[in-house]
Amino acid sequence: MKRLPLLAAALLTVPATLTAQTGPTDPVFSPAAVRAHVEFLADDLLEGRDTGSEGHEIAARYVASQFDGLGLKPAGDNGGWLQRITFQKTEPASTPATLTVTGPAGTKNFTHGGDVLMGLNAAEPHLDVTAPLVFVGFGLENARLGLNDYAGLDVKGKIVVTLRGYPKGLPSEEGAHLSATKGKIAESHGAIGMISLGTIQSMKARPWARMVQFANDPDFTWVSPEGVPFDAAPGLRASASLNDPAAEAIFAGAPGSIAAIRKVADRTGGKPKGFALRTSVQIKADSVSQRVTSPNVVAILPGSDPKLKDEYVVLSAHLDHIGISPAKPGDAPDKDRINNGALDNGAGIATMLEVARAMAQAPDKPRRSIIFLASTGEEKGLLGADYFARHPSVPVKQIVGNVDLDMPLLFYPFTDVIAFGADHSTLGPIVAKAVAPMGLKLSPDPMPQETIFVRSDHYMFVKQGVPAVFLATGYANGGEKAWGEFLGGNYHHPGDDMKQKIDWEAGARFAEANYRITRAMADGDTPPLWFDKDFFGDLFAPDATKAAK
């Protein structure tokens, strides 16, 4: 991609034309303005905006300058725009990690990047763990959903072996959340490590070859202001994922084969029973850690209602992407390896900036205050949003709702939107009502197998008890094809750049939809509320006021 001079690119950001009304036909949002933001953020000069990189720092200054030009209030550290986060970055050392299986079939050795993918443990840079194995099914535990995979199993001091994902038929968002907490569940039972195996369904969604592509990516976690790296399950010393040859090795002599277990797991409601395996493993992994920093960019538009201005609605989008792919043997010297992230998530940031512009220039300001958050570290595990949700600019109890913008696919004139998480709170009806005048419909999650509910920044607000949704363009009117082609092609690839045939009219329309949604959240007499007896509301905000569904 041809680079744009930095100043020239910045000058391409033209203000959107505003009118006093916000009807569906009013020219509130300019396709050119959306394009100009993405054009800058996806330029080769920024080298893919990787967390901790100079390119991301440039992008952060760009967003801050946009906020400043709109007259917003800085809400970062020390009265500035940036919330600086320290990250611990851990990478494999030069010696490849190994997993050795010992059991009835003898000893078999596997090396990282082949049929095993080994996790890193910054707390033990020279990890060497040997322990017996226990198969624990999906490794889930939740009385409300009838899950108790650890019943009758002794895993203390052992390494548990789990299936990826969750039982078929379980609600996708609840299942996705529980899948994301398997480490904490294993730790609570005394396990010291966890090995994961693919199911028939998960291997279709993420084939082993695709997982191996990211085998040597560094591991990141945020560091608290007190200097402590965050670890959700510090008691788990070792982790690994296994391909079939390694999976078959650890099931040597077991009462059931991995193939039979997968067949059970592939049935609706299938919950393979756990049992002690007759094998043990030794996991050895050397790693190297360093500290890097990267900022969130945070701004506030103060509310206009004296009674509601101390309540805050958060509109968020992640600013980071995945940087430059390493060169492969045989690559041409001029091969494009920059992952520009035009749609993921330049388009989300552009949407947020244009909504901020519309809010700031509207003659009638929102009743509640609006926080605009451009987060870092999303591609490293939703880390910037997690840090902000735990260290917010205002008390978290005053944050009443969040809409997150991540990777809107702007290839087609979309006629529906997906609000992942909409079924759990009044945000669902709020979104549906807000976009209805535009002729847009709210559709349910069309790809539950991707567990998207736990894969974007809004989830970190949910975990702090805040009703939240992740908004995306829908599957109707060509959307399903567009999503399939993008996820199977340019997603996390250098092809996600400005050479794509992006529909900038769709970008302006998406910005208008989010303006309407954010205004509805900010202006309503009642803030967004969790529904009564909702799984996530009861789990993360048990004492909050609830709404009847």
C-alpha positions, 0 to 999 in steps of 0.5 A: 500500500502506498504511504500517505504523508502524515500531515496530508493524511490528517488533512483528509479528515473533513468535518461531517455536515450536521443539521439540527435534526437527526431523522433518517434522511438527514445528511448527518454523516459523511462517507468521506469523513469515515473514509478519511479516518480509516485512510489515516489509521490503515496507512502503512506508516502506522505499521499495523498499530501493534500494541506497544508500537510507534504506529499505535502511538501515532494512532493514539495521538491522532485520536486524541487530536480529534477529541481535542478539536471537538472540544471534548474533556480529556479523561486519561491520566493526569488531565491528559487524553492518554491512559498509559498502561504497562504490559508484561510481554512474554515470548518463547525463548530460543529453546523450543518448549516440549511436552513429553507423554509417559504411560502404557505406550511408553514415552513420546516427545512433542515439540511446540509448533508441531502437534502441541502448542505450549502456553507461556508462564512469565512467573516461571521463565524456566518452567519444568512441570511433571504431573498426572493427567485427568480428563474433565470433559468440557471442564465446566461447572455451573449449577444454574446450567446443570454443569458439574464436570469435576464431580467425583474427580480428584485433580489436586496437583494434577493437569486437567485435560479439557475439550474446547468449547461447551456442550451443544445446546447450551446458550451460546453467550453463557457457554462462551463465558464459561469457556473463558473461565475454564482456567479459574474453574480448574485452579479452584479444584487444585489443578496446576495445569490445563491441556485443551483438545479440539472437538469436531465443532471447534476443529471446523471453526479453528483448524489446527493449521490456523492455530499453528500460525499464531504459535509464537505470538507473544503473551500479554497481560496488563500490570497494575499501578502497584506493579503486579501483572494480572493473572486470572488463574495464577495457580495454573503453572502450565498450559497446552493445546494438542493436535490428534497425535499428541491427544491420542498419546495421552489417552493411551490405555484410557477407558475411552478413546478421544475419537469416541469422546468427540462423538459424544461431545458432538451430540446436542447436550453431549457431556462426556464424563471425566476420568483419570488418565493412565498417562502423565506429562512433563512440560518444559518451556523457557520464556523471556519477559519485558515491560512495554507501555501502550495507551488507551485514549479517553474523552468525555462529553459532559451531559446536559441534564443536572440530574443525569450528567453524573451517569455515563454511557461508554462508546468504545472501539479498539485502536490496536491491530496486530502489526507486521507479520514475520517473514516466511521462508521464500517470501518475496522481498517486497511482499506486503506483511503489514496488517493495516486493520482497515476494518479491524478496527479502523472502521470502528474507530472512525465510527466512534469519532464521527459519533463524537463529532455529531454529539459535540456539534449537536445543538442539543447535548446528550442528557447523560455524559458520554465516555469515548474510549479508544482502547489498546491491547484488544488483540492481545486479549481485550486487555486495554478495555479490561484495564479501563473497566477496572481503573475507569476515569469515573467510578464504575457504578456511574457507568450505566451502559457500553456499546462496543464497535469492532470490525463493522464489515462495510462491503454492502448496504446492510439492512440489519445489525447484530448487537451481541449481548442484546438479550441480557438487558434493555439495551436490546430493545433500546438498540432495536427502537433506535435503529428502526427509523432507519429501516434497520432490524436487530438480528440475533447472533448468527455465528454462535460457534465463534463465541464472539460475546467474549471476544470483544471489549464490551465483555470486560464491561459486562464483567464489571456489572455494566450492561453492554453490547457489541454492535456489528453489521448484520447477515441480511442483504449480502452480509452472510457472504461478506462475513464468510469471505472476510473471516476466511480471507482478509481477517488478521491479514495484510489484505485488510487494507484500503484496497478492499472495495469498502462501501463508505456509504455503509460506513456513514450509515453505521455511524448514524445507527450508533449515534442514534443508539448512543443518544437513546442510551444517554437521553432515556429517563431510565438507564440500561438495566439488566433483565430480571433473572438474567445469567450475566446480570445475576452473576456480575450485578446481583444487587442492581435494579433489574427490568422485567423481560 
